[in-house]
């Protein structure tokens, strides 16, 4: 998946949030207009495509799933990674994997040959926190991507910050409440101002095969906070992310920003409680806010403090009239081996 969309380092190493609307509740979300940080059927289309090859920068969980769909559609895929082991894994799938610590290292000839690029590079992490690296390499890279007809960036709905439970669509003001969200917003702006025909995809919490919380729930002792009032969060299945990206390549629109979330925002405590029931696991330990402050890592609490219901109305209107997995209940079977 895309780097920082789910916490996975430091104090969060043992936390797998794993998952992170039909359309009636999200077709008419409450609109906001204080200021705007934005620019303006479930099958992978084939036959009419103009994309012959795609470069996936940071070919992680989502990037790999997209690569598989592209390869199945006859599209050549080049994927970058910082790991030698990952190079081997990607090559075994038919992906032209390249080891690169920075996109600036990629050969000019390769960059000039690609007609689509997806930026799935996670934030850089150091002692000072998390940072978007795009400002360091994107201007130089964009100048070399002379044949690109489509560019996408995988961002996060964390750029909106807290909405006090309100519906959040793409026109909602961006007020990130975390460093992660702030840096993702900087990266978005860098892409939109790069001169590339860029689109931004703001992902809710990602789940799918190999990336979910079933194992944690089955192990027992899963802890979560019951906020007062309830804090809503959203999630999306990786297959629907891939379908949306494939559709966007078919129907490109430079400057477009789209929320990628399923049809059912839920408080995380409600979500994991029902999920545990569905798989026959022990019920999670539901903590009060005070207990959570003591027992849970600070970064975990920060991840769930934001309270918003992500609208996917634009996703349905422009890319996917229907989702393969409109909610986590529909997606559960895909997670069980």
N, C-alpha and C positions, 0 to 999 in steps of 0.2 A: 504494500500500500504506500501511500504517499507519506514518506518521512514522518512528519510531526503530527499527523492527523489523530493518531492515538499515541499517548505518552508511552515511551518505551526505554527510558534510560534512568540512571541514578536511582532515586528512591522509588521510582515506578517500575523497576525491573521485574517485580513480581505481580504487577497489575496488568491484566489484559482486559481493557474495556471492550474490546472485540467488536461491539456493535455501536456502533455509534451510529402523498398524504392521502367509497373511492372519492372523488375529487371535490365533493360538496364543501368540505371544510376549508379547502385550500384554494378554491376558485375565486373567493372574494376576501382575501386577507385585508386587514386594516392597513391603510397606506399612511406613509409619513413623508414629510417634505421639508424638514429643517435644513438639511444640506445633503448632498448626494455625492458619494465617492465613486459612483459608477458611471460608465459610459452607457451610453445608451441602453409504427406498429412494431412490436417487439421482435424484430428480425434484423440481422445485419444486412444492410443493403449491399447489393453487388451488381455488376454488369454495367451500371452507368457511372461508376466511380472514375475520377480523374487522378486519384492518388496511386502512384506506382511504387513509391518507396517512402518510408517514414523513419525518422530518427527519434528515438525515445531516450531522452536525457535522464539518467537515473532510473534504470529499468528495474524497479522494485516490484512489489506485489501487484499493484494496478497495472504498471507498465508491462509486466510479463503477461497478464491476462489479455491486455490489449494486443500485444504482439501475437499471441496465439490466434486471436480473431483475425488480425490482419494477414497473417500467413495463410490461414484457411481461405481467405479471400484473394489470394494471389499477390499480396503486397509484400515487397521486400522490406525487411525490418533490420535496422541497425540499432543496437542498444548499448548504452554506456553504463559502466559500473566502476566502483573503486576497488572491487574485490577480485582477486585471481580465481578463487573458488567459484564466485558468481559467474565469471567469464565462462568457465567450463559448463556450468549448469545451463546457461543461456544458449551456448553453442549446441548443446545436445538437443535443444528444441528447434534448431534451425534458424536461430537469431544470430545475426552477425554481431557478436559481442566485442566491445572495445574497452580496454582498460584505460581509464582517464581520471585523473584527480580533478581536472577542470575541463570544461568544454573547449577552452581556448587551445587545448592540446590536439584537438581533432584536425585531421588534414584538410586543407582548403579544398582539395579536389572532391573529397567526400561531401563536405558541406554544400558545395555547389551542385551536387547531384541529387540532393533530396528535395522532394516537393511537399513534405509535411514534417512537422516537428512537434513533439510533445515534451514540455518541461515538467518532469516529475521529480526534480531534485529536492531533497529535504533541506530543511534549514541547517546551517552549520552550527555546531555546538562547541562552546569553549567555556572557560571559567567564568566569563561575563554573561553567559546565557546563550540564546539562540539568535542567529543572524541570517538574513537572506543574502546569498552570495551573488545574485544576478547582476547587481550593479558593478561587480568586478569583471565579469566576462561577457555579459550580454551585448553591449555596444559593439565590441569587436566581432562577436559571433554573428550578430544580425547582419552585419555588412557582408559576410561571407555566404549567407544563406540566400543566394541570388535567385534561386528557382522556387523558393517556398511559396505555396499557394494557401497553406493552412498552418496555423500555429496554435497550440493549446497550452494552457497552464493549469495544473492541478493545485488549487488553493483550498481554503477551508471556510466553513460558515462561521468560524471563530473570528473572522474579520468584523462581524457585526457587533460583537460584544453582547452585553446583557440587554434584553428587550422587555424584561419584567413580564414574561409570558405572552407577549404579543406575537401576532403573525409577522414574519419577516420575509419580504420579497426582495428582489434585486435593487429596488429603489430605496430600501431602508438605509438610514444613515449608518456609516461605518464608524463605530466607536469601540475599537478593540479593548478588551479589559485585561488582556494578557500580552506579554512580550511576543509570544508565538503568533498571535493574531496581528499584532502591529507589524511584525517582520513580513508576514505573508501579504499584508496589504502593500507594503513597499515593493515586494516582488511583483504583485499584480500591476502596479503602476509602471514599473520598469518594462514589463512586457507590452503593456498598452501603448507606451511611448517609444517603443523600440523601432518602429517602422515596419515591423512584421505584421501580417494579417492575423493578429492574435485574438483569441477568445479565452475567457476566464471561466473555469468551472469550480464553483465553491462547493466542496464536498462536505456532507454530513459525516458522521462516524461510519467507517467502512467495516463491513463484515462479509464473510464468505467462507468457502472451504479453506482450511488451514489458518483462518484468521477470525476467531470468534471466542466467546467465553464459555462454551459448553464444558470444556475441561475444568475450568475454574469452578464452575457451579457443581459439577459432579464430584469434585474433590471435597466440597463442603467448606463451610466457614467463610463464604463470600460476604463481604461487608459493603453496605451502601448506606447513604444518608437519605432520610425522608425529610426533605426541606419543607418549611412552612412559610408561605404557601408552596405547593409543589413546583419544582423546577422542571420544565420540559426540555427534552433534547430529541434530536432526530438521527436517523441512520439510513444507510443505503447499501444494498447488496452489490458486490463487485461486478456481477454480470450486468446490472443495470447501468453502472458507470461505463462499462465498456460499450454497451449498446448506445448510450448517449454520445460517446465520443465518436463512434462509427457514424452515427447519424449526423453529427456536426460536420464531419469531414465531407459527407454527401451534400450538406446544405450549409456551407460556410457563411459566416457573417462576422466580418472583422469588427472588433470592439464589443461583441456580445459577451454578456456576463450571465451565467445560468447557475442557479442553485441545483445541486444534485442531492436530493433527499427523497425518501419514500413517502407514502401517503399517510403515515401514522406517527406523528410526534407523540412521545410519551414521557412521563417522569421516569427516570432511570430505575428508581426503586420498584415502580409498577412493572416495568419491563422485565427486570431480572427475576422478580417474583413469579410472574406468569411463565417465563421461559423455564425456570426451574421446575414448575409444576408440569409443563408439557414434556419434559425429558425425564421426569421421575427423580429429580435430584432434591437434595436437602434445601429447604427454604433459606434464602439469604438472611443474614443478620441485618436487621433494619435499625440503623443508628439515628439518634437525634442529632441535630446540628452540633450541640455541645459535645456529644460523644465522638462525633466524626472529627472534630477539631483535635481531639486527643489521640484517637486511634488510627486515623488515616494520614497518609503522606500529604503534606501541604499542596504539592502539585496535583494530587488526585482531587482534592477538594476544589482547587482552582478550576480544574477541568470541568467540573459539574456546577460551578456557581452560576454560570450564565444560564438564563432562563428565557428560552425563545422557542417558537414553533416555526420551523422553516417551511415556507411556502414553495411548492414545486410546480406552481401553475404554469410558469413559463416553460419549464421542462416539458410538460404535457402539451402545451400549445405548439411548440416549435420543433421538438425533437422526438419525444416518445409519448404518443397518445395514451399508451398503457405501459405499465411496468411489468416485467416478468415476475417480480416479487414486490407487490405493493405494500407489504408490511412484513414484520419479522416472522409472523406465523406462516405466511406463504413461503418464506425463505428457509424455514427450519429443515425441511426435508433435504435440501441441498447440502446441509452441514453434517448430516448423519451418514456415516459410512455404512 
